[in-house]
Amino acid sequence: MARRNEKYSKEMKEQIAAFILETGKSATKTAKEMGIDVNTVCRWVRDLKIIIMTV
């Protein structure tokens, strides 16, 4: 369950970041289309890249 101050579930964050990495679509464009702050989406992508590199 998400903490009270978290708007987005872990699954949603991972799905959006994975979509961006798999399709090559711009994080900026994706964020704007979804109504999510660009910096937030970029952070999700960066975090997923770190996870992928450490596996």
N, C-alpha and C positions, 0 to 999 in steps of 0.2 A: 504494500500500500504506500502511496506517495505521501511524503511529509506535507504538512499544511501549506508550506510556502513553495511547493513545487507545482508548477502548472502542468508539466508534461511528464508522462510516465517514462520509465527507463526504456521500455519497448519502443515507444514512439520516437524517442531521441535516437535510438540505434537504427530504427527503420529509415528515418529521414537521412541520417548520416550515410548509411549504407547505400541508399538510393543515389545520393550525390556522388559517392565514390564509384559506384557501378556504372552510372550513366554518363558521368563526366559533366553533368549539368551544373551550372553555376550555383554555388551556395547562396549568393546574393539574390539571384532570380528565384530560387526555390523558397527562400525565406520570405521574400516579398509576396509571392503567390500564396503562401500559407498564412501570412499575417503574423509572422514570428520575427523578432528582432534579428537582424543580420548577424550581429556579434554572437548571439546565442547559438545560432545554427553553425557558424564557423567553429565555435568551441566544441560542439558535438562532433563535428567532422574531425577536428584535431584530436579529440579524445579517442575516437574510434581508430584513427591511424596509429596512435600510440599502442592501443590494445592489440591491433593487428601485428605491429612490429615486434611485440614482446612474446608473441605466441610461436 
